[in-house]
Amino acid sequence: MQTMPTDIDRATLVARIDATIRELELLRRQLAVPIKTTHNLTEQLFGALGKGSWDEYDLHLDWARCSAP
């Protein structure tokens, strides 16, 4: 036999529904933001750390470091 929710239970349910709606709205906004994609693997890897700039990068020094015995 199913019982009817009390006023307290209803308030809790409404609060949970409201919280779920807010979370879903946030997820929808995140999906609506275009994802920045790049086809250049170097740009993707360089941006993975989230700091630095291309001016700080020395291609020749980096390759010299990797090729040194």
CYANA upper distance limits for C-alpha pairs under 8 A (distance plus 0.5 A):
  5 PRO  CA      9 ASP  CA      6.03
  5 PRO  CA     10 ARG  CA      6.63
  6 THR  CA     10 ARG  CA      6.65
  7 ASP  CA     11 ALA  CA      6.72
  8 ILE  CA     12 THR  CA      6.76
  9 ASP  CA     13 LEU  CA      6.59
 10 ARG  CA     14 VAL  CA      6.56
 11 ALA  CA     15 ALA  CA      6.63
 12 THR  CA     16 ARG  CA      6.70
 13 LEU  CA     17 ILE  CA      6.61
 14 VAL  CA     18 ASP  CA      6.58
 15 ALA  CA     19 ALA  CA      6.68
 16 ARG  CA     20 THR  CA      6.64
 17 ILE  CA     21 ILE  CA      6.62
 18 ASP  CA     22 ARG  CA      6.73
 19 ALA  CA     23 GLU  CA      6.74
 20 THR  CA     24 LEU  CA      6.62
 21 ILE  CA     25 GLU  CA      6.60
 22 ARG  CA     26 LEU  CA      6.75
 23 GLU  CA     27 LEU  CA      6.77
 24 LEU  CA     28 ARG  CA      6.61
 25 GLU  CA     29 ARG  CA      6.75
 26 LEU  CA     30 GLN  CA      6.78
 27 LEU  CA     31 LEU  CA      6.77
 28 ARG  CA     32 ALA  CA      6.71
 29 ARG  CA     33 VAL  CA      7.07
 38 THR  CA     43 GLU  CA      7.70
 38 THR  CA     44 GLN  CA      7.29
 40 ASN  CA     44 GLN  CA      7.02
 41 LEU  CA     45 LEU  CA      6.66
 42 THR  CA     46 PHE  CA      6.45
 43 GLU  CA     47 GLY  CA      6.57
 44 GLN  CA     48 ALA  CA      6.73
 45 LEU  CA     49 LEU  CA      8.25
 46 PHE  CA     50 GLY  CA      8.33
 47 GLY  CA     51 LYS  CA      7.57
 52 GLY  CA     56 GLU  CA      7.19
 53 SER  CA     57 TYR  CA      7.57
 58 ASP  CA     62 ASP  CA      6.66
 59 LEU  CA     63 TRP  CA      6.77
 60 HIS  CA     64 ALA  CA      6.53
 61 LEU  CA     65 ARG  CA      6.60
 62 ASP  CA     66 CYS  CA      6.87
 63 TRP  CA     67 SER  CA      6.57
 64 ALA  CA     68 ALA  CA      6.49
